[in-house]
Amino acid sequence: MIIDHGRTIAQGTPAELKKRAGRKVVEVHVRAPGDVAEVASALATIGDGEAQIDESTRRVMVVVDGGWEHLGRALRPLEERGITLEDVALHPPRLDEVFLALTDDARSQGRAADAKAPATGSSLAPTDDDVKEEIRHG
C-alpha cells in the first residue's frame, strides 16, 4: 500500500506496484568522473525525464518506458567517443522509485482536477472577520 499525505494512492504487493509503475530504470556506472555529464545527456535522449546523477559513485540513472531496444541508440555515441562504462543495467524500479512515480502521478492528477474545479470564493480557513466575531462571542 502506498500512502501519500494520509491518502491511499495505490495498493498491492511490491511486485504489483512495480508493474503498475510500468517503467524500467537504466543505470550506468561511468569509469571517469569527467564523463558523467556526457553520459547523463546521452541517457536523457531515451529517458522519460532528466537523468539522475550520483557524482560520488559515478552512476547515472534514467527512467525509460521501453527496454533494451532504446539503449543502443544512447550508448553508441558514447562508444564512438571512447567513453568507458563500468556497468550498464536495466532493472525494474526500486520501491522508492515506484513511490516517487506513483505519488508524482497522483499529484499531477490532483493539480489537473484543481485546475478544472470552479473557484467558489469560499475557504475552510477562517477570515479575520470570523476570528474577530469569535473573540467577541468567545
VMD Tcl script that builds the backbone (N, CA, C; Angstrom):
set m [mol new atoms 414]
animate dup $m
set s [atomselect $m all]
$s set {name element resname resid chain x y z} {
  {N N MET 1 A 0.849 -1.166 0.000}
  {CA C MET 1 A 0.000 0.000 0.000}
  {C C MET 1 A 0.899 1.235 0.000}
  {N N ILE 2 A 0.553 2.214 -0.811}
  {CA C ILE 2 A 1.288 3.478 -0.829}
  {C C ILE 2 A 0.342 4.574 -0.367}
  {N N ILE 3 A 0.790 5.303 0.664}
  {CA C ILE 3 A 0.004 6.388 1.237}
  {C C ILE 3 A 0.763 7.687 1.016}
  {N N ASP 4 A 0.076 8.669 0.497}
  {CA C ASP 4 A 0.672 9.984 0.261}
  {C C ASP 4 A -0.204 11.033 0.916}
  {N N HIS 5 A 0.357 11.755 1.866}
  {CA C HIS 5 A -0.364 12.804 2.599}
  {C C HIS 5 A -1.660 12.269 3.207}
  {N N GLY 6 A -1.578 11.071 3.811}
  {CA C GLY 6 A -2.714 10.495 4.507}
  {C C GLY 6 A -3.752 9.855 3.606}
  {N N ARG 7 A -3.483 9.769 2.325}
  {CA C ARG 7 A -4.436 9.211 1.373}
  {C C ARG 7 A -3.824 8.007 0.671}
  {N N THR 8 A -4.540 6.891 0.605}
  {CA C THR 8 A -4.063 5.710 -0.101}
  {C C THR 8 A -4.148 5.979 -1.595}
  {N N ILE 9 A -2.996 5.861 -2.277}
  {CA C ILE 9 A -2.999 6.107 -3.720}
  {C C ILE 9 A -2.743 4.848 -4.528}
  {N N ALA 10 A -2.261 3.774 -3.872}
  {CA C ALA 10 A -2.038 2.514 -4.577}
  {C C ALA 10 A -1.978 1.378 -3.568}
  {N N GLN 11 A -2.451 0.213 -4.007}
  {CA C GLN 11 A -2.408 -0.976 -3.172}
  {C C GLN 11 A -1.883 -2.137 -3.983}
  {N N GLY 12 A -1.241 -3.074 -3.304}
  {CA C GLY 12 A -0.748 -4.270 -3.959}
  {C C GLY 12 A 0.555 -4.728 -3.351}
  {N N THR 13 A 1.016 -5.870 -3.836}
  {CA C THR 13 A 2.303 -6.392 -3.395}
  {C C THR 13 A 3.402 -5.539 -4.018}
  {N N PRO 14 A 4.628 -5.629 -3.511}
  {CA C PRO 14 A 5.713 -4.879 -4.141}
  {C C PRO 14 A 5.840 -5.162 -5.648}
  {N N ALA 15 A 5.704 -6.436 -6.038}
  {CA C ALA 15 A 5.805 -6.782 -7.461}
  {C C ALA 15 A 4.674 -6.132 -8.263}
  {N N GLU 16 A 3.462 -6.119 -7.712}
  {CA C GLU 16 A 2.324 -5.490 -8.400}
  {C C GLU 16 A 2.522 -3.985 -8.533}
  {N N LEU 17 A 3.038 -3.367 -7.481}
  {CA C LEU 17 A 3.268 -1.923 -7.523}
  {C C LEU 17 A 4.348 -1.570 -8.538}
  {N N LYS 18 A 5.396 -2.398 -8.603}
  {CA C LYS 18 A 6.451 -2.170 -9.588}
  {C C LYS 18 A 5.906 -2.298 -11.004}
  {N N LYS 19 A 5.052 -3.291 -11.212}
  {CA C LYS 19 A 4.452 -3.479 -12.532}
  {C C LYS 19 A 3.537 -2.312 -12.874}
  {N N ARG 20 A 2.814 -1.824 -11.879}
  {CA C ARG 20 A 1.903 -0.696 -12.092}
  {C C ARG 20 A 2.654 0.573 -12.489}
  {N N ALA 21 A 3.845 0.751 -11.915}
  {CA C ALA 21 A 4.643 1.922 -12.273}
  {C C ALA 21 A 4.985 1.877 -13.760}
  {N N GLY 22 A 5.103 0.647 -14.314}
  {CA C GLY 22 A 5.207 0.459 -15.747}
  {C C GLY 22 A 6.483 0.925 -16.412}
  {N N ARG 23 A 7.463 1.271 -15.659}
  {CA C ARG 23 A 8.692 1.777 -16.255}
  {C C ARG 23 A 9.877 0.996 -15.723}
  {N N LYS 24 A 10.952 1.059 -16.470}
  {CA C LYS 24 A 12.186 0.438 -16.018}
  {C C LYS 24 A 13.228 1.531 -15.828}
  {N N VAL 25 A 14.320 1.167 -15.205}
  {CA C VAL 25 A 15.391 2.113 -14.932}
  {C C VAL 25 A 16.663 1.616 -15.607}
  {N N VAL 26 A 17.291 2.512 -16.369}
  {CA C VAL 26 A 18.613 2.232 -16.912}
  {C C VAL 26 A 19.605 2.867 -15.952}
  {N N GLU 27 A 20.572 2.075 -15.512}
  {CA C GLU 27 A 21.582 2.561 -14.595}
  {C C GLU 27 A 22.958 2.282 -15.201}
  {N N VAL 28 A 23.768 3.324 -15.308}
  {CA C VAL 28 A 25.086 3.212 -15.925}
  {C C VAL 28 A 26.140 3.675 -14.927}
  {N N HIS 29 A 27.184 2.872 -14.769}
  {CA C HIS 29 A 28.317 3.229 -13.917}
  {C C HIS 29 A 29.448 3.661 -14.854}
  {N N VAL 30 A 29.853 4.919 -14.736}
  {CA C VAL 30 A 30.838 5.528 -15.622}
  {C C VAL 30 A 32.226 5.406 -14.989}
  {N N ARG 31 A 33.235 5.070 -15.782}
  {CA C ARG 31 A 34.588 4.917 -15.238}
  {C C ARG 31 A 35.191 6.266 -14.846}
  {N N ALA 32 A 35.186 7.239 -15.751}
  {CA C ALA 32 A 35.848 8.526 -15.495}
  {C C ALA 32 A 34.843 9.564 -15.008}
  {N N PRO 33 A 35.127 10.215 -13.885}
  {CA C PRO 33 A 34.209 11.231 -13.363}
  {C C PRO 33 A 33.897 12.347 -14.365}
  {N N GLY 34 A 34.850 12.670 -15.215}
  {CA C GLY 34 A 34.644 13.732 -16.194}
  {C C GLY 34 A 33.651 13.388 -17.294}
  {N N ASP 35 A 33.288 12.113 -17.409}
  {CA C ASP 35 A 32.359 11.681 -18.458}
  {C C ASP 35 A 30.911 11.581 -17.981}
  {N N VAL 36 A 30.680 11.779 -16.697}
  {CA C VAL 36 A 29.340 11.578 -16.129}
  {C C VAL 36 A 28.292 12.487 -16.803}
  {N N ALA 37 A 28.618 13.761 -16.982}
  {CA C ALA 37 A 27.646 14.695 -17.573}
  {C C ALA 37 A 27.297 14.300 -19.001}
  {N N GLU 38 A 28.280 13.844 -19.769}
  {CA C GLU 38 A 28.018 13.439 -21.148}
  {C C GLU 38 A 27.150 12.179 -21.197}
  {N N VAL 39 A 27.393 11.265 -20.282}
  {CA C VAL 39 A 26.569 10.056 -20.204}
  {C C VAL 39 A 25.137 10.435 -19.822}
  {N N ALA 40 A 24.989 11.360 -18.894}
  {CA C ALA 40 A 23.652 11.807 -18.495}
  {C C ALA 40 A 22.909 12.426 -19.678}
  {N N SER 41 A 23.600 13.218 -20.478}
  {CA C SER 41 A 22.967 13.818 -21.666}
  {C C SER 41 A 22.531 12.748 -22.655}
  {N N ALA 42 A 23.381 11.744 -22.843}
  {CA C ALA 42 A 23.043 10.668 -23.776}
  {C C ALA 42 A 21.842 9.865 -23.289}
  {N N LEU 43 A 21.809 9.563 -21.989}
  {CA C LEU 43 A 20.686 8.789 -21.458}
  {C C LEU 43 A 19.390 9.590 -21.461}
  {N N ALA 44 A 19.501 10.897 -21.325}
  {CA C ALA 44 A 18.300 11.734 -21.337}
  {C C ALA 44 A 17.559 11.628 -22.668}
  {N N THR 45 A 18.267 11.277 -23.744}
  {CA C THR 45 A 17.626 11.160 -25.055}
  {C C THR 45 A 16.678 9.969 -25.128}
  {N N ILE 46 A 16.866 8.983 -24.270}
  {CA C ILE 46 A 15.981 7.810 -24.281}
  {C C ILE 46 A 15.077 7.763 -23.063}
  {N N GLY 47 A 15.311 8.650 -22.104}
  {CA C GLY 47 A 14.595 8.590 -20.835}
  {C C GLY 47 A 13.302 9.363 -20.830}
  {N N ASP 48 A 12.556 9.094 -19.781}
  {CA C ASP 48 A 11.306 9.802 -19.512}
  {C C ASP 48 A 11.617 10.828 -18.426}
  {N N GLY 49 A 12.180 11.951 -18.820}
  {CA C GLY 49 A 12.593 12.967 -17.863}
  {C C GLY 49 A 14.103 13.058 -17.798}
  {N N GLU 50 A 14.574 13.839 -16.860}
  {CA C GLU 50 A 16.004 14.057 -16.714}
  {C C GLU 50 A 16.689 12.851 -16.102}
  {N N ALA 51 A 17.949 12.673 -16.474}
  {CA C ALA 51 A 18.764 11.623 -15.869}
  {C C ALA 51 A 19.159 12.063 -14.460}
  {N N GLN 52 A 19.194 11.121 -13.549}
  {CA C GLN 52 A 19.624 11.377 -12.176}
  {C C GLN 52 A 21.101 11.006 -12.066}
  {N N ILE 53 A 21.879 11.883 -11.467}
  {CA C ILE 53 A 23.326 11.667 -11.363}
  {C C ILE 53 A 23.717 11.524 -9.897}
  {N N ASP 54 A 24.517 10.493 -9.619}
  {CA C ASP 54 A 25.136 10.333 -8.308}
  {C C ASP 54 A 26.637 10.491 -8.537}
  {N N GLU 55 A 27.132 11.696 -8.331}
  {CA C GLU 55 A 28.538 12.012 -8.599}
  {C C GLU 55 A 29.485 11.141 -7.773}
  {N N SER 56 A 29.115 10.860 -6.520}
  {CA C SER 56 A 30.020 10.123 -5.636}
  {C C SER 56 A 30.286 8.702 -6.125}
  {N N THR 57 A 29.315 8.082 -6.796}
  {CA C THR 57 A 29.501 6.719 -7.293}
  {C C THR 57 A 29.664 6.680 -8.813}
  {N N ARG 58 A 29.570 7.845 -9.453}
  {CA C ARG 58 A 29.650 7.974 -10.918}
  {C C ARG 58 A 28.565 7.146 -11.601}
  {N N ARG 59 A 27.377 7.147 -11.002}
  {CA C ARG 59 A 26.237 6.426 -11.571}
  {C C ARG 59 A 25.243 7.417 -12.150}
  {N N VAL 60 A 24.692 7.027 -13.290}
  {CA C VAL 60 A 23.675 7.828 -13.958}
  {C C VAL 60 A 22.474 6.920 -14.162}
  {N N MET 61 A 21.279 7.405 -13.775}
  {CA C MET 61 A 20.061 6.616 -13.894}
  {C C MET 61 A 18.997 7.414 -14.628}
  {N N VAL 62 A 18.213 6.713 -15.423}
  {CA C VAL 62 A 17.105 7.356 -16.115}
  {C C VAL 62 A 15.960 6.352 -16.222}
  {N N VAL 63 A 14.751 6.852 -16.079}
  {CA C VAL 63 A 13.552 6.031 -16.205}
  {C C VAL 63 A 13.191 5.947 -17.678}
  {N N VAL 64 A 12.894 4.733 -18.139}
  {CA C VAL 64 A 12.539 4.524 -19.544}
  {C C VAL 64 A 11.232 3.750 -19.642}
  {N N ASP 65 A 10.494 4.013 -20.701}
  {CA C ASP 65 A 9.265 3.270 -20.942}
  {C C ASP 65 A 9.545 1.947 -21.639}
  {N N GLY 66 A 10.577 1.919 -22.452}
  {CA C GLY 66 A 10.909 0.707 -23.192}
  {C C GLY 66 A 11.915 -0.140 -22.457}
  {N N GLY 67 A 12.729 -0.798 -23.240}
  {CA C GLY 67 A 13.744 -1.666 -22.667}
  {C C GLY 67 A 15.046 -1.503 -23.415}
  {N N TRP 68 A 15.681 -2.626 -23.691}
  {CA C TRP 68 A 16.989 -2.623 -24.336}
  {C C TRP 68 A 16.965 -2.011 -25.727}
  {N N GLU 69 A 15.810 -2.007 -26.367}
  {CA C GLU 69 A 15.738 -1.534 -27.759}
  {C C GLU 69 A 16.185 -0.079 -27.916}
  {N N HIS 70 A 16.030 0.740 -26.896}
  {CA C HIS 70 A 16.421 2.146 -26.983}
  {C C HIS 70 A 17.841 2.389 -26.477}
  {N N LEU 71 A 18.377 1.444 -25.758}
  {CA C LEU 71 A 19.659 1.640 -25.099}
  {C C LEU 71 A 20.813 1.814 -26.089}
  {N N GLY 72 A 20.829 1.029 -27.153}
  {CA C GLY 72 A 21.901 1.124 -28.153}
  {C C GLY 72 A 22.002 2.515 -28.756}
  {N N ARG 73 A 20.856 3.146 -28.976}
  {CA C ARG 73 A 20.828 4.495 -29.546}
  {C C ARG 73 A 21.536 5.493 -28.641}
  {N N ALA 74 A 21.431 5.326 -27.336}
  {CA C ALA 74 A 22.072 6.241 -26.392}
  {C C ALA 74 A 23.542 5.888 -26.166}
  {N N LEU 75 A 23.861 4.598 -26.184}
  {CA C LEU 75 A 25.223 4.177 -25.860}
  {C C LEU 75 A 26.191 4.238 -27.041}
  {N N ARG 76 A 25.682 4.120 -28.259}
  {CA C ARG 76 A 26.542 4.120 -29.440}
  {C C ARG 76 A 27.406 5.381 -29.528}
  {N N PRO 77 A 26.844 6.596 -29.378}
  {CA C PRO 77 A 27.696 7.795 -29.437}
  {C C PRO 77 A 28.759 7.827 -28.335}
  {N N LEU 78 A 28.461 7.259 -27.184}
  {CA C LEU 78 A 29.447 7.221 -26.090}
  {C C LEU 78 A 30.613 6.307 -26.464}
  {N N GLU 79 A 30.289 5.192 -27.079}
  {CA C GLU 79 A 31.329 4.257 -27.526}
  {C C GLU 79 A 32.205 4.916 -28.588}
  {N N GLU 80 A 31.570 5.641 -29.504}
  {CA C GLU 80 A 32.330 6.321 -30.555}
  {C C GLU 80 A 33.277 7.370 -29.981}
  {N N ARG 81 A 32.923 7.970 -28.870}
  {CA C ARG 81 A 33.777 8.978 -28.224}
  {C C ARG 81 A 34.812 8.358 -27.283}
  {N N GLY 82 A 34.766 7.056 -27.138}
  {CA C GLY 82 A 35.741 6.372 -26.297}
  {C C GLY 82 A 35.444 6.458 -24.812}
  {N N ILE 83 A 34.187 6.709 -24.448}
  {CA C ILE 83 A 33.808 6.775 -23.032}
  {C C ILE 83 A 33.627 5.355 -22.511}
  {N N THR 84 A 34.328 5.053 -21.436}
  {CA C THR 84 A 34.294 3.708 -20.864}
  {C C THR 84 A 33.238 3.623 -19.766}
  {N N LEU 85 A 32.406 2.614 -19.885}
  {CA C LEU 85 A 31.357 2.358 -18.894}
  {C C LEU 85 A 31.733 1.099 -18.126}
  {N N GLU 86 A 31.641 1.177 -16.814}
  {CA C GLU 86 A 31.945 0.025 -15.967}
  {C C GLU 86 A 30.809 -1.000 -15.985}
  {N N ASP 87 A 29.572 -0.508 -16.036}
  {CA C ASP 87 A 28.421 -1.397 -15.951}
  {C C ASP 87 A 27.206 -0.694 -16.539}
  {N N VAL 88 A 26.351 -1.472 -17.174}
  {CA C VAL 88 A 25.074 -0.972 -17.683}
  {C C VAL 88 A 24.011 -1.978 -17.241}
  {N N ALA 89 A 22.952 -1.476 -16.622}
  {CA C ALA 89 A 21.892 -2.364 -16.143}
  {C C ALA 89 A 20.526 -1.787 -16.485}
  {N N LEU 90 A 19.614 -2.677 -16.774}
  {CA C LEU 90 A 18.210 -2.325 -16.970}
  {C C LEU 90 A 17.446 -3.136 -15.941}
  {N N HIS 91 A 16.759 -2.448 -15.032}
  {CA C HIS 91 A 16.068 -3.175 -13.971}
  {C C HIS 91 A 14.718 -2.536 -13.682}
  {N N PRO 92 A 13.831 -3.325 -13.065}
  {CA C PRO 92 A 12.554 -2.735 -12.652}
  {C C PRO 92 A 12.828 -1.685 -11.589}
  {N N PRO 93 A 11.914 -0.764 -11.406}
  {CA C PRO 93 A 12.140 0.282 -10.412}
  {C C PRO 93 A 12.196 -0.295 -9.001}
  {N N ARG 94 A 13.013 0.346 -8.160}
  {CA C ARG 94 A 13.029 0.001 -6.728}
  {C C ARG 94 A 11.758 0.587 -6.116}
  {N N LEU 95 A 11.431 0.141 -4.927}
  {CA C LEU 95 A 10.197 0.618 -4.286}
  {C C LEU 95 A 10.214 2.126 -4.059}
  {N N ASP 96 A 11.373 2.706 -3.758}
  {CA C ASP 96 A 11.416 4.160 -3.587}
  {C C ASP 96 A 11.133 4.867 -4.908}
  {N N GLU 97 A 11.577 4.284 -6.022}
  {CA C GLU 97 A 11.297 4.859 -7.338}
  {C C GLU 97 A 9.815 4.699 -7.691}
  {N N VAL 98 A 9.223 3.567 -7.298}
  {CA C VAL 98 A 7.787 3.357 -7.511}
  {C C VAL 98 A 6.997 4.397 -6.723}
  {N N PHE 99 A 7.379 4.607 -5.463}
  {CA C PHE 99 A 6.692 5.594 -4.629}
  {C C PHE 99 A 6.737 6.967 -5.294}
  {N N LEU 100 A 7.915 7.379 -5.730}
  {CA C LEU 100 A 8.046 8.693 -6.362}
  {C C LEU 100 A 7.231 8.793 -7.644}
  {N N ALA 101 A 7.250 7.730 -8.446}
  {CA C ALA 101 A 6.489 7.745 -9.697}
  {C C ALA 101 A 4.988 7.829 -9.434}
  {N N LEU 102 A 4.496 7.023 -8.496}
  {CA C LEU 102 A 3.058 6.999 -8.241}
  {C C LEU 102 A 2.573 8.242 -7.509}
  {N N THR 103 A 3.372 8.768 -6.586}
  {CA C THR 103 A 2.949 9.988 -5.896}
  {C C THR 103 A 3.001 11.176 -6.837}
  {N N ASP 104 A 3.963 11.195 -7.748}
  {CA C ASP 104 A 4.023 12.278 -8.737}
  {C C ASP 104 A 2.811 12.208 -9.659}
  {N N ASP 105 A 2.423 10.979 -10.083}
  {CA C ASP 105 A 1.226 10.821 -10.913}
  {C C ASP 105 A -0.014 11.302 -10.168}
  {N N ALA 106 A -0.124 10.947 -8.881}
  {CA C ALA 106 A -1.285 11.351 -8.083}
  {C C ALA 106 A -1.335 12.866 -7.935}
  {N N ARG 107 A -0.178 13.476 -7.715}
  {CA C ARG 107 A -0.136 14.943 -7.576}
  {C C ARG 107 A -0.499 15.614 -8.894}
  {N N SER 108 A 0.004 15.058 -10.009}
  {CA C SER 108 A -0.311 15.623 -11.320}
  {C C SER 108 A -1.809 15.552 -11.580}
  {N N GLN 109 A -2.423 14.433 -11.225}
  {CA C GLN 109 A -3.868 14.287 -11.409}
  {C C GLN 109 A -4.608 15.248 -10.497}
  {N N GLY 110 A -4.109 15.452 -9.283}
  {CA C GLY 110 A -4.732 16.382 -8.340}
  {C C GLY 110 A -4.654 17.811 -8.835}
  {N N ARG 111 A -3.490 18.184 -9.395}
  {CA C ARG 111 A -3.337 19.539 -9.939}
  {C C ARG 111 A -4.275 19.748 -11.111}
  {N N ALA 112 A -4.428 18.720 -11.957}
  {CA C ALA 112 A -5.326 18.837 -13.099}
  {C C ALA 112 A -6.768 18.999 -12.626}
  {N N ALA 113 A -7.159 18.250 -11.587}
  {CA C ALA 113 A -8.519 18.363 -11.052}
  {C C ALA 113 A -8.732 19.728 -10.420}
  {N N ASP 114 A -7.714 20.236 -9.704}
  {CA C ASP 114 A -7.820 21.563 -9.093}
  {C C ASP 114 A -7.981 22.643 -10.154}
  {N N ALA 115 A -7.279 22.489 -11.269}
  {CA C ALA 115 A -7.346 23.491 -12.329}
  {C C ALA 115 A -8.728 23.499 -12.989}
  {N N LYS 116 A -9.399 22.338 -13.026}
  {CA C LYS 116 A -10.715 22.247 -13.653}
  {C C LYS 116 A -11.840 22.670 -12.714}
  {N N ALA 117 A -11.589 22.644 -11.404}
  {CA C ALA 117 A -12.637 22.970 -10.428}
  {C C ALA 117 A -12.945 24.461 -10.464}
  {N N PRO 118 A -14.228 24.825 -10.426}
  {CA C PRO 118 A -14.568 26.244 -10.419}
  {C C PRO 118 A -14.198 26.888 -9.088}
  {N N ALA 119 A -13.809 28.127 -9.161}
  {CA C ALA 119 A -13.477 28.870 -7.933}
  {C C ALA 119 A -14.772 29.224 -7.236}
  {N N THR 120 A -14.865 28.897 -5.962}
  {CA C THR 120 A -16.110 29.142 -5.238}
  {C C THR 120 A -16.028 30.382 -4.369}
  {N N GLY 121 A -14.840 30.845 -4.114}
  {CA C GLY 121 A -14.699 32.028 -3.275}
  {C C GLY 121 A -14.749 31.703 -1.789}
  {N N SER 122 A -15.056 30.474 -1.429}
  {CA C SER 122 A -15.098 30.123 -0.016}
  {C C SER 122 A -13.808 29.414 0.356}
  {N N SER 123 A -13.528 29.422 1.635}
  {CA C SER 123 A -12.311 28.798 2.114}
  {C C SER 123 A -12.596 28.146 3.454}
  {N N LEU 124 A -11.874 27.089 3.743}
  {CA C LEU 124 A -12.020 26.455 5.040}
  {C C LEU 124 A -11.287 27.236 6.116}
  {N N ALA 125 A -10.327 28.042 5.718}
  {CA C ALA 125 A -9.571 28.829 6.693}
  {C C ALA 125 A -10.421 30.006 7.160}
  {N N PRO 126 A -10.381 30.318 8.457}
  {CA C PRO 126 A -11.175 31.439 8.967}
  {C C PRO 126 A -10.623 32.767 8.460}
  {N N THR 127 A -11.517 33.686 8.215}
  {CA C THR 127 A -11.110 35.028 7.813}
  {C C THR 127 A -10.874 35.864 9.063}
  {N N ASP 128 A -10.324 37.053 8.877}
  {CA C ASP 128 A -10.110 37.957 10.012}
  {C C ASP 128 A -11.444 38.286 10.687}
  {N N ASP 129 A -12.505 38.463 9.883}
  {CA C ASP 129 A -13.816 38.773 10.451}
  {C C ASP 129 A -14.337 37.622 11.307}
  {N N ASP 130 A -14.091 36.365 10.860}
  {CA C ASP 130 A -14.512 35.199 11.655}
  {C C ASP 130 A -13.815 35.190 13.004}
  {N N VAL 131 A -12.528 35.464 12.989}
  {CA C VAL 131 A -11.748 35.471 14.227}
  {C C VAL 131 A -12.245 36.564 15.161}
  {N N LYS 132 A -12.499 37.777 14.636}
  {CA C LYS 132 A -12.978 38.877 15.445}
  {C C LYS 132 A -14.334 38.541 16.043}
  {N N GLU 133 A -15.216 37.902 15.244}
  {CA C GLU 133 A -16.554 37.523 15.729}
  {C C GLU 133 A -16.432 36.498 16.842}
  {N N GLU 134 A -15.521 35.532 16.714}
  {CA C GLU 134 A -15.315 34.523 17.738}
  {C C GLU 134 A -14.791 35.153 19.031}
  {N N ILE 135 A -13.917 36.125 18.929}
  {CA C ILE 135 A -13.378 36.780 20.114}
  {C C ILE 135 A -14.485 37.543 20.845}
  {N N ARG 136 A -15.355 38.212 20.092}
  {CA C ARG 136 A -16.442 38.970 20.713}
  {C C ARG 136 A -17.414 38.051 21.455}
  {N N HIS 137 A -17.680 36.878 20.851}
  {CA C HIS 137 A -18.668 35.970 21.446}
  {C C HIS 137 A -18.008 34.896 22.284}
  {N N GLY 138 A -16.690 34.857 22.296}
  {CA C GLY 138 A -15.891 33.814 22.914}
  {C C GLY 138 A -16.076 33.580 24.315}
}
mol reanalyze $m
mol bondsrecalc $m
mol representation Tube
mol addrep $m
